[in-house]
Structure formats: structure tokens, C-alpha cells
Amino acid sequence: QVQLVESGGGLVQPGGPLRLSCAASGSIFSINTMGWYRQAPQKQRELVASITAFGTTNYADSVKGRFTISRDNAKNTVYLQMNNLKPGDTAVYYCNARITTAQAMGFIVNDYWGQGTQVTVSS
């Protein structure tokens, strides 16, 4: 059983910072790519940023230069530092991780999702 637990969401004024965290726990053999997605009302879920196990990062154009993704492999945790937040960043943010678990029949790779955390940017 694998769980992703997010924290750090909340209400912030435009221009302010916020840091999200997501910790993976359970019967984990290894974690490949970890990432953050977001979904605003009436919109599709979109990739915000991702980071591979070796530290290669990828960002949506809308957040480049403002958001930074990082991870602590020893803690199975991924972070999203968000600076200069804009009202358009308001959404539910979801953590995602591609995780390998060791099962009786062998190694299984699955994508796991957190429960989501609300980020609201408003004055």
C-alpha cells in the first residue's frame, strides 16, 4: 500500500510565496518521476512541474521562473516552492509519483496521486 500525503496549501496574497510538500510512504521499492499537477474550476488538470530521480526538471511555461520543484530522495518527498503567485495560479494542486513496489509476482510500477491541496491566490 502506497500513500502520497500533501501539505502546505492555503490562502496567499498576489505576489506572495507558498511551499507545497508531498511525502510518499508505504511498501516502496523505488520512486521515478515525481510531479505536481493542478486543476482549476472548469479546467482540465495540467502538469505544473516534474522532477526525475536524477534531478532533471520540467516546468509548464506559465510557472517558469516563479516555481521551483525539488525532492529529497532519502525522505521520499517532493516540494514545490511557489513565488510571485498570481490569481491565475489558484487551483487544487495534486502530487503525482511513479512508484515501483515489490509484489509476490515481481516488481510493479504504478502512478499514484495525492488527495490534493487547495491553493488560493487572492487579495
C-alpha positions as CSV (number, residue, x, y, z in Angstrom):
1,Q,0.0,0.0,0.0
2,V,1.4,3.4,-1.1
3,Q,0.2,6.8,0.0
4,L,1.0,10.3,-1.0
5,V,0.3,13.0,1.6
6,E,0.4,16.7,0.6
7,S,0.7,19.7,2.8
8,G,1.3,23.4,2.6
9,G,-1.7,24.8,0.6
10,G,-3.7,27.8,1.7
11,L,-4.6,31.4,1.0
12,V,-1.9,33.8,-0.1
13,Q,-1.9,37.3,-1.5
14,P,-0.8,38.0,-5.0
15,G,3.0,38.2,-5.2
16,G,3.4,36.1,-2.1
17,P,5.2,32.7,-1.7
18,L,3.9,29.3,-0.7
19,R,5.6,25.9,-0.4
20,L,3.9,22.6,-1.0
21,S,5.2,19.2,0.2
22,C,4.3,15.7,-0.7
23,A,5.6,12.7,1.2
24,A,5.3,9.1,-0.2
25,S,5.0,6.2,2.2
26,G,4.4,2.5,2.2
27,S,6.0,-0.5,0.6
28,I,8.1,1.5,-1.8
29,F,11.0,-0.1,-3.8
30,S,11.9,3.0,-5.8
31,I,10.4,6.3,-7.0
32,N,11.0,7.5,-10.5
33,T,9.4,10.8,-11.6
34,M,7.6,12.9,-9.1
35,G,5.5,15.9,-10.1
36,W,2.8,18.4,-9.3
37,Y,-0.4,18.9,-11.3
38,R,-3.1,21.4,-10.7
39,Q,-6.8,21.7,-11.6
40,A,-8.7,25.0,-11.6
41,P,-12.5,25.1,-11.7
42,Q,-13.9,24.3,-15.1
43,K,-10.5,23.4,-16.4
44,Q,-8.5,20.2,-17.1
45,R,-5.8,19.0,-14.8
46,E,-2.4,20.2,-16.1
47,L,1.2,19.5,-15.3
48,V,2.9,22.2,-13.3
49,A,6.4,20.7,-12.8
50,S,8.1,17.4,-12.6
51,I,11.5,16.0,-11.5
52,T,13.1,12.7,-12.2
53,A,15.0,10.6,-9.7
54,F,18.2,12.1,-11.0
55,G,17.0,15.7,-10.6
56,T,16.0,16.6,-14.2
57,T,13.2,19.1,-14.0
58,N,10.4,20.2,-16.3
59,Y,8.1,23.2,-15.9
60,A,4.9,24.5,-17.5
61,D,5.7,27.7,-19.4
62,S,3.2,29.6,-17.1
63,V,5.3,28.9,-14.0
64,K,8.9,29.1,-15.3
65,G,11.0,31.5,-13.3
66,R,8.5,31.5,-10.4
67,F,8.1,27.9,-9.3
68,T,10.9,25.5,-8.3
69,I,10.5,21.8,-7.8
70,S,12.9,19.7,-5.7
71,R,13.0,16.4,-4.0
72,D,14.6,14.6,-1.0
73,N,15.1,11.0,-2.1
74,A,16.0,9.9,1.4
75,K,12.6,11.2,2.7
76,N,10.6,10.2,-0.5
77,T,9.4,13.8,-0.5
78,V,8.9,16.3,-3.3
79,Y,8.5,20.0,-2.8
80,L,7.1,22.9,-4.9
81,Q,8.3,26.3,-4.0
82,M,5.9,28.9,-5.5
83,N,7.0,32.5,-5.6
84,N,5.3,35.6,-7.1
85,L,2.0,33.8,-7.0
86,K,-0.8,35.1,-9.3
87,P,-4.6,34.8,-9.1
88,G,-4.3,32.5,-12.1
89,D,-2.4,30.0,-10.0
90,T,-5.5,29.4,-7.9
91,A,-6.3,25.7,-8.2
92,V,-6.2,22.3,-6.4
93,Y,-2.7,21.1,-6.5
94,Y,-2.1,17.3,-6.8
95,C,1.1,15.4,-6.2
96,N,2.0,12.5,-8.5
97,A,4.7,9.9,-8.3
98,R,5.6,6.9,-10.4
99,I,6.5,4.2,-7.9
100,T,7.8,0.7,-8.1
101,T,6.6,-1.7,-5.4
102,A,7.8,-5.3,-4.8
103,Q,5.0,-7.7,-5.0
104,A,4.9,-11.5,-4.7
105,M,4.7,-11.8,-8.5
106,G,7.5,-9.3,-9.1
107,F,8.0,-5.5,-9.4
108,I,5.0,-3.4,-10.2
109,V,5.1,0.2,-11.5
110,N,2.1,2.4,-10.9
111,D,1.3,6.1,-10.9
112,Y,0.0,7.3,-7.5
113,W,-1.8,10.5,-6.6
114,G,-2.2,12.6,-3.5
115,Q,-5.6,13.8,-2.3
116,G,-5.0,17.4,-3.4
117,T,-4.4,20.6,-1.6
118,Q,-6.1,23.9,-2.3
119,V,-4.1,27.0,-3.3
120,T,-5.9,30.3,-3.4
121,V,-4.3,33.5,-4.5
122,S,-6.4,36.5,-3.7
123,S,-6.2,39.9,-2.0
